[in-house]
Amino acid sequence: MPELPEVETTLRGIGPCVIAQPVTDVIIRQHRLRWPIPRGLKNNLCNQTLRGLARRGKYILFHFDNGTLLLHLGMSGRLRILSEPAAAGKHDHADIHFAGRHILRFTDPRRFGALLWTTENPFQHPLLADMGPEPLTPDFHGQYLWAQARGRKAPVKAYIMDSKTVAGVGNIYATEALFHSGIRPQTAAGKVSLAQYQKLADAIKNVLENAVRKGGTTLKDFMQSDGSPGYFSIELQAYGRAGEPCVHCETTLKLIRTGQRSSVYCPVCQK
């Protein structure tokens, strides 16, 4: 599933090709995604100029004068920039044509993604309004995590993956951050100390920033907007390495399930 670094990488990749460009056409081939694509989307977008892009959690926001397009990549979605028309594949559900001759193509094999429209404040949209702080901003820190976790019995991994706690921390990077901060994923959120949360907040920031720099994790279904894969997977130290030796102590990494998600951890390095 594309996570925050993949979404941020996508946003940065498509921005130079589409910002300040008017939309000349919209082709919707499949309206039935996670939520139906609005039938009037073409009329809303055509002849409107894209004023800017933003990210909130794992959503990309396309800002126009008359409203905002909210896009989510879902489980397997991706965006690509085409410099000329190309035959659409089975899972190429939408194309947005821009005056600069670029076409933004949305592909989503599992159809868990979303293309939604709002004329209201997009950050108050029901899908975004209850999100916690962005992890790469000053509003996110160890003191905040510790204060919000008081009395929480849920596993700390589930806690930091809850978008109401922090926006956009998914399974891969939660696993990595817990490994780097030395915290077991199944530990109750309310039992984690302030000092541990300070380490965890720093680890979340570092692992996400590093992943963004590297271009996102190489996953089966994810590719950057220009078609090239991400490169961060070569540096993963816990996720996907169950049964392999810990890079620090060589103890065999264990696989467990927390909150219906697989979690890999070191029984020696993570307390």
C-alpha positions as CSV (number, residue, x, y, z in Angstrom):
1,M,0.0,0.0,0.0
2,P,1.4,3.4,-0.9
3,E,2.4,5.2,2.3
4,L,3.2,8.8,3.1
5,P,6.6,8.9,1.4
6,E,5.2,7.4,-1.7
7,V,2.4,9.9,-1.8
8,E,4.8,12.8,-1.1
9,T,7.1,11.5,-3.8
10,T,4.1,11.3,-6.2
11,L,3.0,14.9,-5.4
12,R,6.5,16.2,-6.0
13,G,6.9,14.3,-9.2
14,I,3.7,15.5,-10.8
15,G,3.7,19.1,-9.6
16,P,6.1,20.6,-12.1
17,C,4.0,19.2,-15.0
18,V,0.5,20.3,-13.9
19,I,0.6,23.3,-11.5
20,A,-0.5,26.5,-13.2
21,Q,-1.9,24.5,-16.2
22,P,-5.6,24.6,-17.2
23,V,-7.5,21.3,-17.5
24,T,-8.6,20.7,-21.1
25,D,-10.3,17.3,-20.7
26,V,-11.2,14.7,-18.2
27,I,-11.8,11.0,-19.1
28,I,-13.4,8.8,-16.5
29,R,-13.5,5.1,-17.5
30,Q,-14.5,3.7,-14.2
31,H,-16.6,5.6,-11.7
32,R,-16.8,2.8,-9.1
33,L,-13.8,3.2,-6.8
34,R,-13.9,3.1,-3.0
35,W,-16.5,5.9,-3.3
36,P,-18.1,6.7,-6.7
37,I,-16.3,9.4,-8.7
38,P,-18.7,12.4,-8.9
39,R,-20.5,12.4,-12.3
40,G,-20.0,16.1,-12.7
41,L,-16.2,16.0,-12.1
42,K,-15.4,16.7,-15.8
43,N,-17.6,19.9,-15.8
44,N,-16.0,21.0,-12.5
45,L,-12.4,20.6,-13.8
46,C,-12.5,21.5,-17.5
47,N,-11.1,25.0,-18.2
48,Q,-10.0,25.4,-14.6
49,T,-6.4,26.1,-13.8
50,L,-4.6,24.0,-11.1
51,R,-3.4,26.5,-8.6
52,G,-1.5,24.2,-6.3
53,L,-1.0,20.8,-4.7
54,A,-1.0,19.8,-1.1
55,R,-0.8,16.6,0.9
56,R,-2.9,15.7,4.0
57,G,-2.0,12.3,5.4
58,K,-2.1,10.0,2.3
59,Y,-4.5,12.3,0.4
60,I,-3.3,14.6,-2.5
61,L,-5.3,17.8,-2.8
62,F,-5.6,19.5,-6.2
63,H,-6.6,23.2,-5.6
64,F,-8.6,25.0,-8.2
65,D,-10.4,28.3,-8.0
66,N,-13.8,26.6,-7.9
67,G,-13.0,23.7,-5.5
68,T,-10.6,21.0,-4.6
69,L,-10.1,17.5,-6.0
70,L,-9.2,14.9,-3.3
71,L,-7.2,11.9,-4.5
72,H,-6.3,8.8,-2.5
73,L,-4.1,6.1,-4.0
74,G,-5.8,3.3,-2.0
75,M,-4.1,-0.1,-1.8
76,S,-2.5,-0.2,-5.2
77,G,-3.1,3.1,-7.0
78,R,-0.6,5.3,-8.7
79,L,-0.4,8.4,-10.8
80,R,1.7,8.8,-13.9
81,I,2.5,11.7,-16.2
82,L,2.1,11.0,-19.9
83,S,3.6,13.4,-22.4
84,E,1.4,12.1,-25.2
85,P,-1.8,10.1,-25.4
86,A,-1.4,6.3,-24.9
87,A,-3.8,3.4,-25.0
88,A,-5.5,2.9,-21.6
89,G,-5.0,-0.4,-19.7
90,K,-7.6,-2.3,-17.9
91,H,-7.0,-0.5,-14.6
92,D,-6.4,3.0,-16.0
93,H,-9.6,4.5,-14.6
94,A,-9.1,8.3,-15.1
95,D,-7.1,10.7,-17.2
96,I,-6.9,14.5,-16.6
97,H,-5.5,16.4,-19.6
98,F,-3.7,19.7,-19.1
99,A,-2.9,22.5,-21.6
100,G,0.8,21.9,-21.3
101,R,0.2,18.6,-23.2
102,H,0.7,16.5,-20.1
103,I,-1.9,13.8,-19.1
104,L,-2.3,12.8,-15.5
105,R,-3.3,9.1,-15.5
106,F,-4.8,7.4,-12.4
107,T,-4.3,3.6,-12.2
108,D,-5.9,1.5,-9.5
109,P,-6.1,-2.3,-9.9
110,R,-7.9,-2.9,-6.7
111,R,-10.2,0.1,-6.9
112,F,-9.7,1.1,-3.3
113,G,-8.6,4.6,-4.3
114,A,-10.7,7.8,-4.5
115,L,-11.3,10.8,-6.6
116,L,-13.6,13.2,-4.8
117,W,-14.7,16.8,-5.2
118,T,-15.4,19.5,-2.6
119,T,-16.2,23.2,-2.8
120,E,-15.8,23.7,0.9
121,N,-12.6,23.9,2.9
122,P,-10.9,20.6,2.0
123,F,-9.2,20.3,5.3
124,Q,-12.6,20.2,7.0
125,H,-13.8,17.4,4.7
126,P,-15.1,14.5,6.7
127,L,-12.2,12.3,5.5
128,L,-9.6,14.8,6.7
129,A,-11.1,16.8,9.5
130,D,-10.2,14.4,12.4
131,M,-6.7,13.7,11.3
132,G,-3.9,14.3,13.8
133,P,-0.8,16.5,13.1
134,E,1.4,15.8,10.1
135,P,4.5,13.8,11.3
136,L,7.0,16.0,9.4
137,T,5.8,19.3,11.1
138,P,6.8,20.9,14.4
139,D,3.3,20.1,15.8
140,F,4.3,16.4,16.0
141,H,6.7,15.5,18.9
142,G,7.2,13.1,21.7
143,Q,5.4,15.2,24.3
144,Y,2.3,15.2,22.1
145,L,2.4,11.4,21.6
146,W,2.9,10.8,25.3
147,A,0.0,13.1,26.3
148,Q,-2.4,11.6,23.8
149,A,-1.5,8.1,24.9
150,R,-2.4,8.4,28.6
151,G,-4.7,5.5,29.6
152,R,-4.6,3.9,26.2
153,K,-4.4,0.1,26.2
154,A,-4.1,-0.3,22.4
155,P,-0.7,-1.5,21.2
156,V,1.6,1.4,20.5
157,K,1.9,0.4,16.8
158,A,-1.9,0.6,16.3
159,Y,-1.8,3.9,18.2
160,I,0.7,5.6,15.9
161,M,-1.0,4.1,12.8
162,D,-4.3,5.7,13.8
163,S,-4.8,8.8,11.6
164,K,-6.4,10.6,14.5
165,T,-3.1,10.3,16.4
166,V,-0.8,11.3,13.5
167,A,-1.6,11.6,9.8
168,G,-0.2,9.1,7.4
169,V,2.1,6.7,9.4
170,G,1.4,3.3,7.8
171,N,2.6,-0.2,8.5
172,I,6.0,-0.1,6.9
173,Y,7.3,3.0,8.5
174,A,5.6,2.3,11.9
175,T,7.5,-1.0,12.0
176,E,10.7,0.7,11.1
177,A,10.3,3.6,13.6
178,L,9.5,1.3,16.5
179,F,12.6,-0.8,15.6
180,H,14.8,2.3,15.5
181,S,13.4,3.6,18.8
182,G,13.7,0.2,20.6
183,I,10.0,-0.2,21.4
184,R,8.0,-3.4,21.0
185,P,5.0,-3.0,18.7
186,Q,2.7,-4.8,21.1
187,T,3.4,-2.6,24.1
188,A,0.3,-0.8,25.4
189,A,0.5,2.8,24.2
190,G,-0.2,4.1,27.7
191,K,2.8,2.2,29.1
192,V,5.3,3.9,26.9
193,S,7.4,6.5,28.7
194,L,7.8,10.1,27.7
195,A,11.5,9.5,26.9
196,Q,10.5,6.5,24.7
197,Y,7.9,8.6,22.9
198,Q,10.5,11.3,22.3
199,K,12.7,8.7,20.6
200,L,9.8,7.4,18.7
201,A,8.7,10.8,17.3
202,D,12.3,11.4,16.2
203,A,12.4,8.0,14.6
204,I,9.1,8.5,12.7
205,K,10.4,11.8,11.4
206,N,13.8,10.4,10.4
207,V,12.5,7.3,8.7
208,L,9.8,9.2,6.7
209,E,12.3,12.0,5.7
210,N,14.8,9.4,4.6
211,A,12.2,7.5,2.6
212,V,11.0,10.7,0.9
213,R,14.6,11.5,0.0
214,K,15.1,8.0,-1.5
215,G,11.9,8.3,-3.5
216,G,9.5,6.0,-1.6
217,T,9.7,2.3,-1.0
218,T,9.7,-0.1,-3.8
219,L,6.5,-2.0,-3.6
220,K,4.9,-4.3,-6.2
221,D,2.2,-1.8,-7.0
222,F,4.0,1.5,-6.5
223,M,5.9,3.4,-9.1
224,Q,6.8,7.1,-9.1
225,S,5.0,9.4,-11.5
226,D,7.7,9.0,-14.1
227,G,7.4,5.2,-14.0
228,S,10.6,4.6,-12.0
229,P,10.5,2.6,-8.7
230,G,11.3,4.0,-5.2
231,Y,14.6,3.0,-3.6
232,F,14.1,3.0,0.1
233,S,13.4,-0.8,0.5
234,I,17.1,-1.6,0.4
235,E,17.4,0.2,3.8
236,L,14.5,-1.4,5.6
237,Q,15.8,-3.0,8.8
238,A,12.7,-4.7,10.2
239,Y,9.7,-4.6,7.9
240,G,9.7,-7.8,5.7
241,R,12.7,-9.3,7.5
242,A,11.0,-11.8,9.8
243,G,13.3,-14.8,10.4
244,E,16.4,-12.9,9.4
245,P,19.1,-11.7,11.9
246,C,18.8,-8.3,13.6
247,V,21.2,-5.8,12.0
248,H,22.3,-4.8,15.5
249,C,22.5,-8.0,17.7
250,E,21.9,-10.8,15.1
251,T,18.9,-12.2,17.1
252,T,16.3,-13.7,14.8
253,L,13.6,-11.1,14.1
254,K,10.1,-12.2,15.1
255,L,6.8,-11.9,13.3
256,I,3.6,-11.2,15.2
257,R,0.2,-9.6,14.4
258,T,-1.0,-6.4,16.1
259,G,-4.2,-4.7,15.2
260,Q,-4.7,-7.1,12.2
261,R,-1.3,-6.1,10.8
262,S,1.9,-8.0,10.7
263,S,4.7,-6.7,12.8
264,V,8.4,-7.6,12.8
265,Y,10.5,-6.8,15.8
266,C,13.7,-7.8,17.6
267,P,13.1,-9.4,21.0
268,V,16.4,-8.2,22.3
269,C,16.7,-4.6,21.0
270,Q,13.1,-3.7,21.4
271,K,11.8,-3.7,25.0
